[in-house]
Structures are given as structure tokens and as C-alpha cells.
Amino acid sequence: MQTTPPQPPARRPHRRRSAGALSLALSVGLLAGSCSALLPDDGRESAEAFAAALSSGGLGQLELGGAEGPAAQEEYERITAGLGRATPSVAVTAVEETAEEERREATLSWTWDLAGTEQDWSYDATLSLVRGDGGQWVPRWSPDLVHPALEEGEALRARGVDADRGDVLGAGGEVLVTERPVRRLGVDRSLLEGTDPGAAARALAAVVELDPAAYAAAVEQAGPEAFVEAITLRQEDFTALDAGRLEAVPGLRVVEDELPLAPSRDFAPGVLGSVSEATAEDLESGELAAGSMVGRGGVQERFDDRLRGTPGVVVEEVPAEAAGASPAEPLFEVAPEDGRPVELTLDRDLQATAQELLAGFDSPSSIVAIRPSTGELVVAADGPGSEGYPTGLLGQYAPGSTFKVITSLGMLRKGDTPATTVPCPPSITVEGVRFANVESYPAEFTGSIPLTDALAHSCNTTFIGQHDRISQAELAEAAAALGIGVETDLGVPSFTGSLPEEEDPVQHAAAMFGQGRTLVSPLAMANATASVVAGRLVAPSVVATEGLLDDGATAGPAGAKPVTGPEAEQLRTMMRAVVTSGHLADLQGLQPDTALGKTGTAEYGTEDPPRTHSWIVAAHEDLAVAVFVEDGDLGSVTGGPVARDFLAAASRTG
């Protein structure tokens, strides 16, 4: 950072002080608390006692005598109030004689620790000392001893100067978040012209769909000149308002502004986060100045320091009220340093496509897509039913039959192959609890069938029947082999899944086909699918800028080993059969015809019949995807067409 050498600013032409200018003589004996202890000297001791009082801000707490101390304290606080939480250090660097025998001049060296910058503000000011009746040197108060540019009635004010915030970029350098126009709407009480403030507030609240009581209370409690902001809208949202109703709002004020925004309100908010003005709590650290913009959530929060850059600071001399419209004059400036961009792996076009495909779902929903070759997260889209919550990254749901891929890996590790014959009875009982296949399960694929067919047609009883062969700990290890429950630094908060390493027999049986206490996110299932395609454990990441993240995946449960190439090849064979002969025939139309996947339906709740989560995991070319709808039909019915359309769009744009 470039440092400006401390020096007094150029003095403006002297203005005649008013006859009522404040001039307070402060007794050094009282300042020190014991006048009998001080003998006449060169004035240094008196000046240093006064400097110490300025540094502590405790003029009014000293025994200054009469009204002089409190008046000086009040004036000092008025002058420095605009500096906020800034604190000064004041030292005496010289005491010199003057042409007047009864007067000395002390040089006060001021250093202010300003909020929002590491650069201190330093300058010198002159303190006059006059000989008191007892021979002691008495400091003489005037505003210019706080700063040499100040005159009666003037004050100091510090304000932050935001650096230009760094953009958030997507794949290929596409701009995702940058300064975009917004409109700040509110009631300006100075424009009401006799209209009831509460009525005006309710009228605006009705137009922009805010809580009318809460906003009316805020406007009614504000001062007569206050502008009380109601809402900040994107340009397109502002344009969509009813112009006639808006113009009829008394005291309406619309302020044009800019904010760092994504292309649309629903564009990956869980990844990108948002930006807003620093709150009082943010300012408590002293690292930010009032008015600074702060990242909230997602990469905006994670990399706030990089994106925000280094804000600047301006300290101004504020004219007295009598000066009218005279502008504030800068006394000290620290130029801001612009923030640096953060590049992500999100694909802007595919993200927008995913959002469009989810637009019709009223319940929480998500599409998450990862490139198996690199681990790049290219899509993290949530539907309108998620109401801004990052369902794809943080949702915790039973995976249903998509988890049979993990159980299949556990079976491969017991020596099975895709061709191994396995039983698929209509039902199976574990500890008195009966489990069955869905009513629509095809009868021709019951009895003894190849493991590939059991996965392709999703035979519940085949996988439940493995409960006495594959332990819960071994199931957890198979899940970790594909990244489920494995910690990873995605770049933003995420949930990679969890399942207990120990379960009772019934819960363990339920876990074998993705029920019970097994929980995953769409991210976790997309990454498991990517790991199958890649033939290794994939560590997902959404941050492309080098050096910003820790290394990828860490170890899972003790003793767990990542999926191997041969294991993944066998899983791909079985998941391909889900497309060629099972429930994902929708994906056969993709070109080239190489897609693979797995459907899933997970029951939840206490209703009869229970409600169901709908799942699809699929892969085509270098893209693995999870499609999830919280309240859906069978996975193939609800999610199959969505997965097909998404992967088809990816093929066209890829």
C-alpha cells in the first residue's frame, strides 16, 4: 500500500473568528490532579498532561474547574464524533518560547488509528500555553489544536471508500457476478407534505409486497428528514412493478445504485452468496469502515478479503452549520486497492438450463453436475421450491435405490461380478420386519437373476438380502470409496453424506437399499457417480483460481479405500444396463448412446402412503449428474425426463 508522508495540510485563508469563539483556559494543576506539586517550568509538563487527556478522551473526567472541563469535553466529542471508533495517540514533540514572554507553544503530534485501513493518520497541531496567576503554564483550548485546519463550529468526519469489488467469474472466464444496476425504494419523509408517514409506508409496502406494519413502524419512528429504505430491487424487478401504483405512493424516493449481482436472483445463490453493507456487528472488529460492503455466504463470504480488496478512507473537514452548502474538504486520504476476481467452475449456460428445467417443481429440487475428469462442479441449481436454500449442496435426504450402486460395490468387494446370480424374492423379512419390491416390479426379473439385472430393475430384496453378508461398517467403507461421507473442500459449505458405522439389524437392512438413517445430498450422489465414471475417488471443487483451496478429499472411515479402476468398470457395466434394459430408457436417445445411471425413490414421513423423494443419477460423456425432487413420483417418472433434457443440452453446448 502506498503511504502518504504525514504533513499538515495547506492552510486555507484565515477566516475571522466570531466574537463568541470558545477559549477555555485549562489549569495544569487541576489536569495533573495536584497543583501544589507543580512548580513553574517551561510548559512541557503541562502540555504532556493535556496530551494524555486528549489521548484518553477524558477531558471531562479531570478536575478542570468550573464549566471549563465539561465544555472542552463536549466540544472535543463533537469535533471527533464523525471519526467513529478511531482512537488517537497524542504526544508532545516540542515546547518553544514565543515573542510573548508569558506564552509558550507546544507541538502536539497526533496519530489516529482509523477504522478500515492499516495506515495511520498523523499530523502536528499547535497548543498555546499561557502563564497562570500561580506561575504555572495553562493550556488554552481552541478547535485547531485538534487539527490545524479546524475553525469554530467545524468538525472531522471519516468515511470509507469502497474498492471496486472483484468479479466472480465462471468457466471460460464468463462473468457471473459483477456490478449491476439496482433501485433502492423508500419513503422520504421530507417529501410527504403533510401526508401521514404510516399511510405512505403502507402504500409502498403494498406495491413491493413487504410487511406493511413493520415498514410503517420504521417510517413513523424516523426523523422528519429521513429516507427510510424499504427494498432494493434489480433493474428488471423494478421495471416489472405497477408504475401507476408506485407513482401514487406519497413521499416515494427511488435511488439508482449498483450492487455485485449474479445474472439472476436464482443463479446458484448457495455457491455465489451475496453482498450487503456492513452491519454494526461487522464494524466491531475495527477492520471495516461504515458503508463497507461485505460478502454473505458462498464464495462471496469465503473469499471476501480477496474480492473486497482494501477499502480506502477519507477524513474530511466538515463545515459549520452556518456555512450552509459549503462542501467538506479532505484532510487525509488512503486510496482503495481494488479487489481481485475469483474464478469458478460453474458453466453459466448449463446452470441457466438446469434452472429452467427445475422451474415447474413446487417442492425443493436440485440438479448438480460434476466433470468426472477434473472434479469441476459445473452446475449447482436449485428449484423455486427450495426458496433460496442450497438443496443441492446442503440437503440431507435418504438416497433410495440410487444407493444400490454403493451396495453393489460392497458385493463386488465380496467377490461378486455383474454376472453373479443373486436371489430376488418378492419380499424378505428381517427381525420380523417385512420388506418388499414395489408393486410395479416386473415379475420376469424375480427369482434367481444376474446382479446386473437386479440393479437395472432395482430389486429391493436382492440388496436387502445382503444385510447378513455385508456389515454396516463395510457398507460405510463402500460409500466412502465413492466419496460419500468424505470431507472435501468444495470451496463453499457442503454436505457429502453420512451413515452410521454400526446399526441394528433392521436399520442395517434398510440401509442396504438407501433407506434408514443413511443421508446424502445431490452433490454427494453426483460425486459418487463421477467417481464411478473416472475409476477413482473424485474430489469435487467449484473454485478454479489456483491456490485458494486446500487439497481435495481426505480419508474416509478408518481402513476405507477408494474405488479402484476394475471395480468402477464393473459398476459402469451394471449402470449402463439401467439405461439399455432398465428404468432409464429415456437416456437412450443421447448421442453417442453411452449414458449410464440409476433411478431412486426414497420413502419418508408418516403419511399412508408415505411421500417419496425422487432421484436420478446419470452420466454421459464427461458429465455426471444428480437430479433430485423432494416430493416426486418414481425416479424414472419425475427425474428421468429432466436428466435426459439436461444431458442433451450439455451435449449440444459441450
N, C-alpha and C positions, 0 to 999 in steps of 0.2 A: 504494500500500500504506500502511495506517495505521501510524505509527511510535509505539512506546511510549517516552516520555521515560526515559532511563536514570536509575535511582534505586535505592538499596539497598532490598531487601525488608524488610517489617516483621519485627523481631527476635522470635523466639519466646522464651518464658520460659526463663531460663538454667537449664541442667542442670549439676549438679555434675560436674566433670571427675574422671575416675578418677585414683588416686594415681600410676598409671603413665603419665600423659599425656606425649606426646612433647614435649620442649622442647630444641631444638638451637640452641646459640649458634654463629653462623657468623662467622668472622673476616673483617672487611672488608679487612684487609691481604692475606689469602690470596685473597679474592674478586678483588681487583684484581691479584693476581699479584706484588705488591711492597709489603710492609708498611712498609718503610723510606721509601717515597715519600709516605706519607700522614701528615699531622700532625693532631692533634685539631681537629675543626671542628664545625659544627652538626649533622652526621649526614647531610647531603644526599648527599655523595659516596658514602658507604657505602650509603645507600638506593638510589641510582641504579645502583650496581654490582650490587646484589642484584636490582633490577627488570630489568636487562639479562639476568641469568642466568635469570630466570623466563621472559622473552620467548623466549629461545633454547632453553629446556628443557634447559639444560646445567649444572644444579647439580652433578651428579656428575662433570663433567669439570673442574671448578675445583679448585684445591688448597685444600680446605676444612679439612683437618687431621683426623686420626684417622678415626673412623667417621661423623663428623657430615655430611660432604658426601654420601657414598653413601646414608646413611639418609634424608636430606632428599630426595635424588633419587628414591629408591624410593617414599617417601610421596607426593611430588608426582605421580609417574607413576600411582600407584594412584588418587589422587583424580581425576585428569583423564582416565583411560583411557576412561571412558564417553562422552567428548566426541568420540571418533573422530579424524578428521583435522582437527578445528578447531585453529586456531592463535591464541595470544594476543599482544597487544601490551600491555606493562606500562610505565607511566610514573609518575614521582614528581611529584605536583602540589603537595605542601606538606610541610614538616617543622616540627613545632611542639614547644615546650617543654611539659613536664608539671609537675605539682606535685612530682614527684620530680626532684631535681637531676641524678641520674645516669640519667635515662630521657628519650628523645625518642619522638615518634610521627610516622611518615611516612604520608602518604595515598598509597596505590597506586591509580592509575586503570587498571582492567583493561578491555580491549576484545577480545572474541573474534570471529573470523571463522568463523561456524558454517556447516557444510555444509547445503545445501538451502534457504538463504534469503539474500537480499541485505541483510537487516537485521542489524547487529552487536549483540552483547550487551555492554553497558557497565555498569560499576558501580565503586564505590570500596570499598577494604578498608584496614584499618589495620595497619601494620607497626611493631612495637615495636623500639626501638634502645636498647641498654644500654651503659654505659661499660665498656670492657675494661680489663685491667690496664695496657696501654700507653697508655691515654688515648683510644684510638680507639673509635668507635661501632660496636657489633656488632649486626647484625640478629638477631632472635630468632624462630625458626621456630614456627609453630602452624598448624593447618588453616585457621583463619579468616582468615589473610592471603591465601588463595586465593579464598575467598568468606566474607563475614562471617557467613553462616548456618551454616557448617560447624562441627561438633564432632568429637571424636576418633572415628575409625573410619568417618565418613561420607564420601561421595564425590559426584561430579557425574555426571550422565548426560543426554545429549541424544538425543531421539528425534524422528523425523519424524512429522508429522501429515498424512496424505494429504488433499488437497482432494477433494471429490466430483468424480469424473471426468465430463466431458461425455458425453452420449449421442451415438450415431451414428444419425441419422435417415435414412429413405428417402423415396421420392416421396410427396407428400401429407403429410409430417410423421410418417409411420409410424415407430415406434421399432424400430430394428434391433438396436442394441447398447445394453444397459443393465445395471445390477447385477442379477444373477440368482443364486439360491441354488446353492451347491456344497457338497460334503462332502470334507474332507481326511482321508484314511485313512492310518494308520500304526501302528507298534508303539511303545508307551510302555514303555520298559524298567523304569520304576518299578512297573509293574503286572504284571510277569512272575511274581513269586512263585516263583522257583526254576526256571522253565521256561527251557530253552536258548534264548538270543536268536536264534541262527541258525535253529532249528527253527520258532520263531514267525514269523520273517521269511519263510521258505519257504512256510509255510501261507498267509500273507496274499498272497504273490506268486502262488500258485496260483489264488486266488479272483479276483484282479483282473487276471490274465494279464500279469504282469511277469516280467522275467528274475530267476529265484529266486537265482542265485549272486550277482549284482551287489547285489541288495537285502539279502541275508543278510550280505554283507561290510560294507555300510554300517551295519546294525544292530549287528553284532558289534564294530565299531570305535567305536561311540558310547559316551558315558558312561552310568553306571548309572541316571541320572535322565532321560536324553534321550528326546524324542519324535522318532522318525525317520519323516518322512512318506514314504509310498510313492506315492501318486497323489491327484490332485484330480479329482473326478467331478462332472458335472452332477447335479442332483437326480434326473432321470429315469434316468440311468445307474446311480446308486447304488441306486435303488429296484429296478432290474432284476437286481441281484446276488442270488445264492443266500443268503438270510438265514441259513439253518441253518449253512452252511459258514463264513459270515462271523462269526457269533457264537461259533463254536468256535475262532477264532484267539486264542491266548494273548496277553495284553497289548494287544489291539486298542483303539485310540482313534479316535473319529470326531469331527472338529471341524466345526461348522457355520460357514459363511462365505459371502461373496458375491464375485463377480467380474464385471467387464464382459464379457458374453457375447452372441453372436448368438442368434436364435431356435433354431437347431440347429447341431450341430457342422459340418455340411457346407454351411452357408449362406454362400456367397461368401467363403470364407476368404482367397482371393487379393486380394479388394478390401478386406475389413474388417480383416484382420490379427488380432492377438491382444494380450493384455495380461498381463504377468507381473512378478514382483518384480525390482527392480534387482539385477544381479549385481555382483560385486566390480569387474569391468571398468567397468560403468556408473558406479560410485561414484568412479572415479579422477579424474574431472573436477572433483569437489568441488561440482558443481551439484545433486546429489541427496543426500538423506539415506537412511540404511539403512532398508529397508522400503518405499521409494517404488515405485509401480507404473509400468511403462514399456511403451510401445507397441512391438510387434514386427511388422513387415511391414504392407503395406496402408496404409489411411488412419490406422490407429492409430499407426503409426510416422511417416508423413509429417506428420501434424498433432498429434504428441504434445504439443508445448508448449501448444497451444490446448486440447486435450482434458484434459490433466493439470491445467491451471490452475497455481496457485502453492502448493506444499505449505507447511504450517506447521511450526513447530519448538517443542518444549517442552524446556526444560532443567530437570532435577529434582535435588533434594537426596535422595540415596539413603541410607536409614538404615544404621547399622552392623549387622552380622550379629546382634549381641546384642540388637538392637531387635526381633527376631522379625518379626511380621507388620505392623509399622508401615508405613504407606503412604509412598511417595515424595511429596515436596512440591514443587510447581512454583515455580521461581525466576524464570523468564523464559518468555514465550510470544509467538509470532508466529502469528496466526490464518491459516489457509489461505484462499486465494481459489479458489472452485470453478471448474472447467473450463467451457468453452463448447462447445455442440454443434457437430457438423459434419453438414450435410445432404447426402445423396447423391441420385442419380437412380434408384437401384435400386428396382424395383417389388417389394414384398415378396411379393405373391400370385403374380406371374408367375415370380419367382425360385423359389418353392416348387414351382410347376407344372413348371418345367424340371428341377428336381432329381428329381422323381418320374418324369419321362419318361426320365431317364438311369439310373435305379436298376438296371436289368437288364443294363447293359453291364459286362463284366469288364475290358475294356481301357480306357485313358484315353479320355475323351469330353468333349464340351462343347456347350453351347448359349450363344451370345452374341447379344443383341438390342439394336438401336440405333434410336432415333426419328430418321428422316431429317430431319424438320422442325427439330429442335433439336440433334441430335448427342448427345442424352442416352443414356448406356448404362443400359438398364433391366434387363438380365439378364446375368449372367456366372456361369453354372452349370457345374460340373464333376462328372462321374460318379464313383462309388466307385472305379473303376479308376484314376483319377488319383491316388488316395492322398494327397489334400491339395495336390497341385501344381496351380497355376493354369493348366491346359492351355489354357483359352480365351483368356487374356491373354498368356501367355508361350510357349505351344507353338510349335514350329518344324517345319513339315511341308510337303511338296510339295502344292500345291493341286489337282493333277489337272485334270480338264476344267472345273472352275469358272473356271480361269484363261483359258479361251477367251473369256470376256467381255472380258478385257483385250486379247487378241489381236484381237478384233472391233473394239475401239476403235482399235487401230493400223491396221486395214484401213479403217475409216471415215475416218481421217485421211489415207489414201492416195487417197481419192475414192470408195470403195465405198459402197453403200447396202444396207439389208436385202434389197432385191430383186436385187442384183447376182448374176449367175450365176457360181458357183465350181466347180472340179473336186473330186470326192470319189471318188478311185480306191480299190480295195480295199487297196492298200498303196503305199508310197513309199520310195525308197532315197536316203539322204544319206551321201555319203562311204563307201559300202559297207555302211552300217548300214540294215537294213530296219525300217520302221515300218508298222504295220497297224491297221485298225479292230478292235474287239472282235468275237469270233465271233458275238455276238448282234446285230450291227449289221444293220438291215433293208436288204435288197438294193435295194428300190424307191427308196431315198434315196442310191444311188451314182450315179456319172456326173456330169453337169452339173446342179447344183441351186442354188436361191437360197441366199444366205448365211444367211437366216433359218432354213431347213431344216437347214443344216449345223450351226448352233448348237443348234436344237431337238432334233436326233437325235444330236448330239455326234460329228460326223465328224472323227476324228483327222487323217486325211490332208489334209483341206481346210486346216486350220490349220498343220500341219507344212509344207505346201507354200508357205507364206508366208515361209519362212526366208530365201529369197534376195530378198525384196521389202521386208521389214521388218527392219531391223538390230536387233542386240541392244540398242543404245543407245536406239533408237526404241521397242522393247518396254518397256524400263525407264521411259521417259518416259510411255508409256501407263499403266503400272502406277501411277506417281506421280500421274498425273492423277486416279486414284481413291483415292489415299491410301496405296497400298502402298509401304512404304519411306520414308514421310514422317514425320518426327519430329512428335510431338504430346505435349502434357502432359495425359495422361488423368487424372492425379491419383494414380495408383499405377503401379508398373512394368508395362511392356507391350512387346510386340514387334509392330511394324507390318509386318514383312516385309522381304525383301531379295532382290535378284537382281543378278548381275554386269552391268556395262555393256558388257563385252566377253566373248565366248565363242568357242570353236572351232565349226566348222560343225555337228558332231553335237550338242554340248551346246546350241547355239542352237536347233537343230531341236526338241530335246526340250523346251526352254523354251516353245516356241510352244503346247504343249498342257499346260503345268503340271507338267512333269517336270524332270529335270536338277537344276541347283543352285538353282532357284527355291524359296524358303521363305516361308511365310506362317503367321499364327496365325488361329484362328477370329475373333478380334477384327478382324484386317486384312480378312478376306473379308466380314464383316458390314458393316464400314465402307465397303468398296468398293461393296457392294450399296446401302447407304444413299445414297451419293453418286450412283449411277445414278438412284435414285428422286427425290432432291432436285434433280437437274440442276445440281449444283455440288459442289465438294470439301467434304465434311463433316469437321469437326474433332470427334472424339468426346470426351466428358468424363463422368466419374462424379461430379463434385463440383458441387453446386447452390449452396452457400454462396458468395456473391459475394466477390471479392477474394482468394480463396485460391489461384488458379491463374494461370499465365502465359496469354497469349493462345494460341489454338488452334494449328492446323497451321502449320508452317514450310515453306519452299520445298523441293521435292524435288531431283532431279538438275538440273544447270545446263541452262537452256533449257526445262525441262518446264513445261507449262501445265495448269491444272486442267481437268477435263471441262467442256464448255460445255452449255448447255441443249439446243441442237439435237442434239448428239452423244448426250446422255443419253436424249433422246426416241427416237432410233433404237435404242439399246441396250434400252430398255424394250420396244419393239415386238418385238425378237427374243427377249427373255427371257420375254415373255408367251406366245410360241409354244411355249416349252418346256412350259408348262402346258396349252395348248389342243391341241397335237398331238404333243408330245414325251414325255419320261420323267417329267414331274411332274404327271401327270393326277390324282394324289391331291389336289392343291390346288384342283381344280375345284369341290369341294363347299363351299369357303369362301364366305361371303356378306358383301358382294357378290362376285360371281365376277370378281375383278380381279387375282388373285395373279399374280406372275411369279417366275422363279427360274432356277436352273441346277444340274444334278447334276454330281458329280465322283467319279472313282475314281483314286487315285494308287498305283502300284505302288512297293514298297520292299523292301529286304532282298535276300538272296542265295538264298532258297529257290526251289525249282522245283516248282510255280508260285509266283511271288512273292506275298507278303502284300500286302494293299491297305488304304489309308485310304479311308474313306467320307465324302463331303462332300455337303452341300446348302447352297446359298444361296437365299434366297427373300425376298419382300416382299409384304406385304398391308396395305392402308390405311397408317397411319403407323408401320410397324414393319418393319425389315429384320433378318433373322436368318441366322446360320450354324450349321449342325448338323454336328458332326464326331465320328467314331468311329475310333480309331487302327487297330483290326483289325476291318474290316467287309466287307460284300459290296458290290455296286454301290451307288452313292449313292442311287439311287431305291429300292432294296430296303431298305437299312438306315436311311437318314436320311429318306426321303420320308414315311413314316407319322409319324415324330417331329415333323418340321416341320409337317405337317398338324395334328396334335393340339395342338401349341404355339400355332400361329396361330389355331386355332379357339378355344382357351381365352382368348387375348388379345382376340378379337372379342367374346366373351361378357362379359369384365370391363372392356373398354375403353369 
